[in-house]
Amino acid sequence: MARDYEDEITHWAEKLFYPVSLKGKVPKKDTTSKKLGATTAKAFTSHARIRAQIARTTRRTPEVMVKITNRLGAGKGMAAIREHLAYISRNSKLELETDAGELISDKASREAYTREWQEQVRGKPIAEVSPRREAFNIILSMPAGTPPDKVREAASEFLKEEFGGRHRYCFVLHIDTDKPHVHACVLATPLTKAKRLNPRKADLQRWREGFAEQLRQRGIDANATPRRTRGATHRTQRQTMHHAIKRQHLQFMQVANQVGWPRVYKSALEAWERLARVMRETPTQTHRDAANQIEDFVTGREPIIPRKR
């Protein structure tokens, strides 16, 4: 029987970009992950999508950042929400855009909007101080040099797709740093009978993927891969290591093989190596070029984009 290279490529790519459980099942849905599961897994297994994902990662495409701000008391009651909206709008010096597309640019309108939020929930109005989160403050960011207008457009469409018609939200673009970013505030209580917003790690990754997709649709090269897949960590570095990294890329191999480093990095390295091996054995020159790109990526060499044939 002829060897199915595409199936082997899909297998190892899934381990890198869409990990499955030991039983071969896709991750179970959590309280808010509406797009995880078989549908997303099937969509990812498109050979074109897999090749594009590999290419973006090995050429070190800029990664999107999506995070929930965890400042003490964030979103815990209407007083905190009101304070946050005042902060991200710079006391109405910046326009807030709502889920209805309305622009709020003055203090009176902002206060009226927060009163609307407080009352427009199922059940009791939001208390001034609450023991639980009544809203989530989310930041969507791209590296320096990304056109701010594209970041705002991509964030707007992502928020509409993810929360539109289900949760009230508003957002604003900030360009006061070199990295253009959007601050969004999303109410936890849904507009209709459904579960409260309760994001987990899987949700954050899915949000990153959604935001990156919207940026790519606007001509901005953007990626959203797990840190372990690209050999990146948050581990505190010694000063000597810090300067070494500034001089050259930290090799994926070095990260994965450090004593005591999490096993997931070694698993990711193995998946990259297996993926490169399969692609190098295919009769397709495009796949063999991709295998070379993977080798450069895991050893820390600067990517060389092959010329189109």
HUTAQUI-V233882 format. One record per helix or strand of 3 or more residues. SS is the DSSP state (H for helix, E for strand). FROM is the first residue (numbers start at 1). LEN is the number of residues. If there is no record, write none. Layout:
ss	from	len
SS	FROM	LEN
SS	FROM	LEN
This chain:
ss	from	len
H	5	13
H	38	7
H	47	12
E	65	4
H	78	11
E	96	3
H	107	13
E	135	7
H	148	16
E	169	6
E	181	7
H	201	17
H	227	4
H	239	9
H	252	6
H	263	19
H	285	15
